[in-house]
Amino acid sequence: LDIDKQSRANIKHQVPKIIWLTGLSGAGKSSIANLIEKKLIAKTRHSYLLDGDNVRHGLNKDLGFTDADRVENIRRIAETAKLMLDAGLIVITSFISPFRAEREMARNLFDKGEFIEVFVEASLEVCEK
């Protein structure tokens, strides 16, 4: 018996994916991410939501909000998501992810078709509320 990403996915009867939500603060990323996770769980899918609440207080509590820290924040999130994907999970992430280079770095960790980037667009008026 081979123990690899595919065998773990087969046990769970699902195709692991990364759903990477990005957008401005206040755009609704967390609300959408929570709805996605609820729908997946309702369909008995094995999933996990990574967001600021569960990452900034633990894994990334040593990071601030400088450009360098934001880059490292995204790198750690992407590496964590990769481990979870390898375990056969559908991983939803909800982060501002402001830099294209870091989103590309995250995308490049995954095989083609595993990483779905979703930009949550909202007007500045909505984001400022």
C-alpha positions as CSV (number, residue, x, y, z in Angstrom):
1,L,0.0,0.0,0.0
2,D,1.4,3.3,-1.1
3,I,0.8,6.2,1.4
4,D,0.8,9.4,-0.7
5,K,-1.4,12.3,-1.5
6,Q,-3.6,10.3,-3.9
7,S,-4.2,7.4,-1.5
8,R,-5.1,9.9,1.3
9,A,-7.6,11.6,-1.1
10,N,-9.0,8.2,-2.2
11,I,-9.7,7.3,1.5
12,K,-11.7,10.6,1.8
13,H,-13.4,10.2,-1.6
14,Q,-12.6,13.7,-2.7
15,V,-10.1,15.7,-4.7
16,P,-7.9,17.9,-2.5
17,K,-7.9,21.6,-3.5
18,I,-6.7,24.9,-2.3
19,I,-9.3,27.7,-2.5
20,W,-7.2,30.8,-2.0
21,L,-9.5,33.9,-1.3
22,T,-7.8,37.2,-1.6
23,G,-9.0,40.8,-1.6
24,L,-9.1,44.0,0.4
25,S,-9.7,44.1,4.1
26,G,-13.5,44.2,4.6
27,A,-14.3,42.8,1.2
28,G,-16.1,39.7,2.7
29,K,-13.4,37.1,2.3
30,S,-13.9,35.6,5.7
31,S,-17.7,35.5,5.3
32,I,-17.4,33.7,2.0
33,A,-14.7,31.4,3.3
34,N,-17.0,30.4,6.3
35,L,-19.9,29.7,3.9
36,I,-17.7,27.6,1.7
37,E,-16.5,25.5,4.7
38,K,-20.1,25.1,6.0
39,K,-21.2,23.9,2.5
40,L,-18.3,21.4,2.3
41,I,-18.9,20.1,5.8
42,A,-22.6,19.7,5.0
43,K,-21.6,17.6,2.0
44,T,-19.3,15.5,4.3
45,R,-16.1,16.8,2.7
46,H,-13.0,16.9,4.7
47,S,-11.9,20.6,4.7
48,Y,-10.2,23.2,6.8
49,L,-10.3,27.0,6.9
50,L,-7.0,28.9,7.4
51,D,-7.6,32.6,8.2
52,G,-6.2,35.4,10.3
53,D,-7.9,34.2,13.4
54,N,-6.3,30.8,13.5
55,V,-3.0,31.6,12.0
56,R,-2.0,35.0,13.4
57,H,-2.5,33.8,17.0
58,G,-0.3,30.7,16.7
59,L,1.8,29.8,13.7
60,N,2.5,33.4,12.8
61,K,2.2,35.2,16.1
62,D,5.8,36.3,15.8
63,L,5.1,38.3,12.7
64,G,4.1,41.9,12.4
65,F,2.7,43.8,9.4
66,T,5.9,45.0,7.6
67,D,6.2,44.0,3.9
68,A,8.7,41.3,4.9
69,D,6.4,39.9,7.6
70,R,3.5,39.9,5.2
71,V,5.6,37.9,2.7
72,E,6.6,35.4,5.4
73,N,3.0,35.2,6.6
74,I,1.8,34.1,3.1
75,R,4.8,31.7,2.7
76,R,3.9,29.9,6.0
77,I,0.3,29.8,5.1
78,A,1.0,28.3,1.7
79,E,3.4,25.7,3.2
80,T,0.7,24.8,5.8
81,A,-1.9,24.5,3.1
82,K,0.4,22.2,1.1
83,L,0.7,19.8,4.1
84,M,-3.1,19.8,4.5
85,L,-3.6,19.2,0.8
86,D,-1.1,16.3,0.9
87,A,-3.3,14.9,3.7
88,G,-6.2,14.9,1.3
89,L,-8.1,18.0,2.6
90,I,-9.9,20.8,0.8
91,V,-8.2,23.9,2.2
92,I,-9.8,27.3,2.2
93,T,-7.6,30.3,2.9
94,S,-8.8,33.8,3.6
95,F,-6.0,36.5,3.5
96,I,-5.4,39.9,2.0
97,S,-2.4,38.4,0.1
98,P,-1.4,41.8,-1.2
99,F,1.6,40.9,-3.3
100,R,1.3,39.1,-6.7
101,A,4.7,37.5,-6.3
102,E,3.7,35.8,-3.0
103,R,0.5,34.6,-4.5
104,E,2.5,33.1,-7.4
105,M,4.9,31.6,-4.9
106,A,2.0,29.9,-3.2
107,R,0.5,28.7,-6.4
108,N,3.8,27.2,-7.5
109,L,3.8,24.9,-4.5
110,F,0.9,23.0,-6.0
111,D,0.3,20.8,-9.0
112,K,-1.7,22.2,-11.9
113,G,-5.4,22.3,-11.0
114,E,-4.9,22.1,-7.2
115,F,-4.8,25.9,-6.5
116,I,-7.9,28.1,-7.1
117,E,-7.3,31.8,-6.5
118,V,-10.5,33.8,-6.0
119,F,-10.3,37.6,-5.8
120,V,-13.1,38.9,-3.7
121,E,-13.9,42.3,-5.2
122,A,-15.8,45.0,-3.3
123,S,-16.0,48.7,-3.6
124,L,-13.9,50.9,-1.2
125,E,-17.2,52.1,0.3
126,V,-18.0,48.5,1.3
127,C,-14.5,47.8,2.6
128,E,-14.5,50.9,4.7
129,K,-17.6,49.9,6.6
